[in-house]
Each structure stands twice: as C-alpha cells, then as structure tokens.
Amino acid sequence: MNYKKPDEWKVRAKKHLGQHFLKDLNIAQRIVDGLSGHSGYKQVLEIGPGMGVLTQFLLPKSEFTTSVIEIDRESVAYLRAHYPGLSERIIEGDFLKFNPADYFPEPFAIIGNFPYNISSQIFFRALEIRDRIPEIVCMLQKEVAQRIASPPGNKDYGILSVLLQAFYDIDYLVTVPPGAFNPPPKVQSGVIRLRRNGVSRLDCDEKQFFTVVKTGFNQRRKTLRNALKPLGAFPEHPLLDKRAEQLSVNDFVVLTKLAETITN
C-alpha cells in the first residue's frame, strides 16, 4: 500500500478543534501496532482521523473492521474522497455525544490522536461506556499520558490515574516529539494503551468513589483527613493520614466505604 506523505495533505488544521495532524508514518504505524486485540473485539473506532494518517494503517488489518468518527466537515470530505471503501463507516459527529449502541452491537476498541483540549472529556465518556470498550490506544499530551499511566506515589498520579486504573491496565508506549506533527504543538506527546481489567463493578458506590477521588486530589498537598473535610467527618482510619497521591485504587474504595457511613 502506498501510504500518504505530508506533502499530499490538503486539509487545514483548525485551532478551535485542537488539530495537529500527525505526519510521521513510523509513529502512525507504532500507534496502530499498539492494538492487541484484547478480549477479542472485531470492531475499531478511530476518533478524529483527520486525513487518515492512522486510518491508512488500520484499514489493511483483517482481524477487525475500522470505523471513524470525525467532527470536522472538511476532514470528512477528504476521507470520503480518498478512502471510498470507508465511506459507509464514517460517522460525522462528536464522540462526546456519540451513542455507541447506534453503531456497534458488540464491544469495540478506540484509537486516535486525541485533541489535547478534550482528551480528558474523551476518557470520562469512555468510562461511562467502559463495558463496551475493551481497549484504547491513543496519543495525547505527554503530561496527561504520563499522569494516566503513573502508579501511586508518583507526583504525576492524579484523578484520571485513579479513575482509569480502576477499570483498565495502562501502559505508556512511546514519546512523540512536536516535529512529528503539522502544525507542531508546543509540547511533547505520549502514546498509551488501556486494556480493560477484570473489574466489572467497584466494591462501593461508584458515584461516591468519583467524588472521593476528585475531592481528595483537589487539595493534594494536604492529608486526606483535611482534603476530604468538605464531605463530612470521616471515621478514624490510617489512610486519612496520607495524601491522595499515595493511595491505590483499592485504598480509595476503602475511603469511599467510610464516606458512605457519614450522616450529615
């Protein structure tokens, strides 16, 4: 297959959509190769394909069928013109408002070069439909990628780390320099892979779990005894002497159960 080079591209990157088109074909191949087929999915959805730099590596993969979702009309027109075989699997719309049941009756993987400005929102949406998404391979701002993949006890460990690691095993795959994009961003990028773990439900109220995690990290320099005061007076527990970044997912489950005993 003759893969498209940057000088053949026609779509203008739009700042309000956070578009930075990947032009390094070696990186594109590595991102696509990150898909492991975890749990045996047969469908892949690429978010924000732009002009198809990843798409062109996905389409030859016979082990799954690729669809794309794109909000930029100019990119959609380009994809229809250059990938006519993909035309019926182009979803013109916003992933954040996307209802997977309308398109995918079975589980599907997600892949993409996520816009920096909405990458966290994409992950929160993916968490909402996590039982439909066994695997995610994506590129995003390096700082965010490191945060998501970071283990407890690391300064990068944060809200997204805990919420995603509760339901996914996460690997940091590769760092990508600004020069790999057109136009180049001002920061480095990172590629991560998330594979669904065996946790179907947490052993606590999940809405309360999200609240405890977010509240704990809102004042991450404080001990949790002080950081969690907005939620009420917690029963005494050794975990309250620690800071949020020191706690594992299971530790936050324990704190959530304590929170459920609070009567205001």
N, C-alpha and C positions, 0 to 999 in steps of 0.2 A: 504494500500500500504506500502511496506517495503522501507522506504527512505534510501538512501545510506549514510553511515557514512564515515568520512575522511579516515579511515584505509583501505577502499576498493578502494581508488582512485589510478589511475595509471599514469596519465599524469603529466609530469614535467612542472612546471611553468617556463615560459620563460621571462627573464628580459626585452628583447627588445620589447616584446609585452605588457609590464606592467601588467603581470598576477599575481594576488593574489587571489587564489581560496577561496571563502567563505566556511567555514566548520561548521558554527553554523546553525543548521537546524531551530532553533527557529527564528533567524533573517531572514533566507530564507523565512519562512512562512509569516513573517510580511511584507516583501517586496512584495510578491505575493498578499497578502491581501490588499495591497495599491491600487491595480487596482479597480476602482469604476464603470467601465462600462460607464463613462461619454460620453454622446451623442450617446450611443447605438452601439458602434463598436462591430464587431463579429470576428475580427482578431487581434492577438497579435504577435509582433515580438520581440524576445529576442536577444539582441546584446551581443555577446561574451559569450555564455553559458558555455564554458569550458567543465567540466564533468557533467554538468546538475544539479547542486545543486538547482537552481531555476526552471529549466525545469521540474523536477520531481514533483514539486508542481503546475506547470502550466497545465500540461497535463490532470490531472483529472477534470479541470474546464470545464464543459459542455457548459457554456454560450459563450465561444469563442474558436477559433481554434488557436493553438500555432505553429508558425514557428520560426526558429532560423537562425541567420547569424553569421558565425564563420570563422575567417581568418587562425586559427591555424590548420594545417592538422592533427596533432596528436589528437587534441580535436575532430575534425570531425570524425576521425576513431573510437574514443571511443564512440561518440554519436551514430554512425551507429550500432556499436556492441551491445550497452546496451539499446538503445531505437529504436528498429527496426520499430516500428509503426510511428516514427517521420521521418524516412529516406527520404521520398519524400518532406519533408518540411524543410530540412536542406539546407540552402543557403551557399555555400562555397565561401567566398569573403569578401570584405572590405565595411563596412557600408558607409564609406565616399565616395565611388564610386558607391554606390548602387542606382539603378533606381527602385523606388517602383512600377511604372506602369507595370514593367515586371512581378510582382508577386501579387500585391494587387490592384484589380479594385476598391475597396472600402476603406474607412478610416480604419486605424489600429493603435493600441496603441503600444508604445515602452516600454520595460522593460529591465533592465540589471544591472550588476555590471560593471560599465564603467571603462576601464583602465584610471588611473589618467592622463597619458601623452597625451591622445587625447580627454578627456571629453569635453573640450571647443569646439573642432572641431565637435564633435558629435552634440552639441547643435546648432552650426551655420548651420550645414547641416539640422537639424530638422527644423530650422526656414525657410529655403528655401522651404521646403515642408510642412509647418505647417498646411495647409488646409487639408492635408491627415492624420494628426496626432492629434487626439483629446485629447490624454492623454499620459504622460510619467511618469513612476515610475522608479527611478534609484538610485544607490548608487555610490558615488564618494567621493573624498577627502572632509573632513568636512569643511575645509576653503572655498572651492569652493561652496559646498552645501549651506552654510550659506550666502555666497555672493549673490547667485542666489535668495534666499528666502528673503533677507534683504529688509526692507522698506526704503524709502528716509529718510535722516537724520542720518543714521547709517554709521559708518566708514567702514562696510563691503560692503555697497552698491556700485556697480560699473557698468561697461559696460554691462556685462552679465545680471545683475539685471534688467536694463532698457530695454534691447532688448528683453529679455524673458517675462518680466512682461507686455510688450506692447501687447502681444498676449496670455499669459497664466496666470491663477491664480495659485499661487505656495504655497505649504505647506511643511514645514520641519517636517518630520515624526519621525525620530529616529537617535541617535548617535550610531555608532558601533565601539567597541574598536579593536585595532590591533590583539589581540588574537583570534578574530573570523575568521582569515584568515590563509591560508598556501600558501606561507610563509607570516608571519605577516609584514605589511607595517610599516613604521616608524612614521606614523601619524594616527589619528583617521579618520573614515569615517562617512558620513552622508547620510541618505536616504531622498529624496524629491519627491514630486508628483506635476506635472504640468498638469493643465486641461485647455483646450482651452477656452478662454473667447469669448465674442460676437463681438470682433473687427475683421472684415474681412480685412479692409484696414485702415491705419492711414490717418488722415486728413492733409497729407502733402506728399512730395516726400520721399518715404521710403529709397531710397539710400542716399539721403541727410541727413535724420534722423540718419542713422547709422553713417555717417561721423561726424555730430554734436556731437553725444553722445561720440564717440571714441575720438574726439579732445578735448572735454570738460574734459574727465577723464584723458587724457594724462598728464595734469598738475593740478591734482585735488586739490592741496593746494592753487591755485590761484583762484581769482574770474573769472567768465566766460568771463567777458569783456577782461581779459588778456589771458585766456586759449584759447579763440576762435579767437585770432588775426590772426592765420595762414589762416583762412577762409575769412578774409577781415574785413572791418569796418562795424560793425552791427549798425543799427539804435538804438537810445537810448531806453532802456527798463529796468524796475526794476529787472528782472530776471538776468541781467548781473552783478548785484552786489552780487549775490550768488555764491557758489561753486557748482560744478556738483553734489556732493553727497546730496545736499539739494533739488534737483529738481525731481518732479514726471515725469512720462511718458508724461502726458499732457503738463507739462512745457517745456519739450524737443520738443514737437510738435510745441509749440508756437515759440521757438527759431529757429526751422527748417524753419518755415514760414518766419521769419525775414531773415534768411540766403538766402532764395530764392529771396529776394528783393535786395541783394547785387550785384552790377555790377562792375566787376574788369576791 
